[in-house]
Amino acid sequence: MSWISRVRNALAYVTTRGEESPDNLWHKCKGCGQMVFMKEFEENQNVCPHCDFHDRIGAAKRFEQLFDNGSFNLLPSPKVAEDPLKFRDSKPYTARIKAARASTGEQDAFQNASGTIHSHKAVIGVQDFAFMGGSMGQAVGEAFIAGVETAIAARAPYIVFTASGGARMQEGILSLMQMPRTTVAIEMLHDAGLPYIVVLTDPTSGGVMAAYAMLGDVQIAEPGATLAFTGRRVIENTIREKLPDDFQTSEYYRDHGLVDMVTHRRDLRDTLGQLIGLLCEAHAAA
């Protein structure tokens, strides 16, 4: 019997009915495959203590980790037509939305909240890959614009955490329209003299990568994130060349000047606090 089996059996013995079961006391790292106590994993901000693999997290955890004292005001999600094209593939689009809402507890893939970071006002938008791959539809576009408008009204920077497979195919051209709409919103933020900061997380790709994900005044990426406009095999088949092993990673983008820095999750709050202070002072002086 392996050591892990012995530990599991011991935990099963001492865990009383109604408490946590042994199955949810452990987390298997997707990076190194090692088992980590869930409590230790969560205390380490969902980062593996053995290999530093940054696991994906949703909006609620982001807000708790970043805002002062974990205190924030969640902004309401804008209302949009849920199935404008009456799209159906193997199942209706409305059924997919319903399933995503049931599994995540969120209305759609993008959430905004306002609060302070190191006493600086900030509005943060977070894209959740768990909701239909973080795909960009009308709801995401409207939420992004609402976040920009809230930041302008509060005279605060807008910080966006991206995680997406791209445009939401069930909304067709309406999803692609969100690319220019969000770009115009970013220009509104610049016209107001406010910073726009992007944190790229795993994975960010497709139409999101071609739009607001790469338009930040400062581009930050989490370690080891996959960042791409299109797939590796598509590029290799097009150029008929073998790509580097670290191609389309945060570190590759940093080394080639496409992002400004790669920042560990534990350092993100301090880094954002410093950036907000510097950028807001610079804009005020200008």
Secondary structure, DSSP 8 states (H G I E B T S, - for coil): --HHHHHHHHHHHH--TTS--GGGSEEE-TTT--EEEHHHHHHTTTB-TTT--B----HHHHHHHHSGGG--EE-------S-TT--BSSSBHHHHHHHHHHHH-SSSSEEEEEEEETTEEEEEEEE-TTTGGG-B-HHHHHHHHHHHHHHHHHT--EEEEEEESSB-GGGHHHHHTHHHHHHHHHHHHHHTT--EEEEEEEEEEHHHHTTGGG--SEEEE-TT-BEESS-HHHHHHHHTS---TTTTBHHHHHHTTSSSEE--HHHHHHHHHHHHHHHHHHHHH-
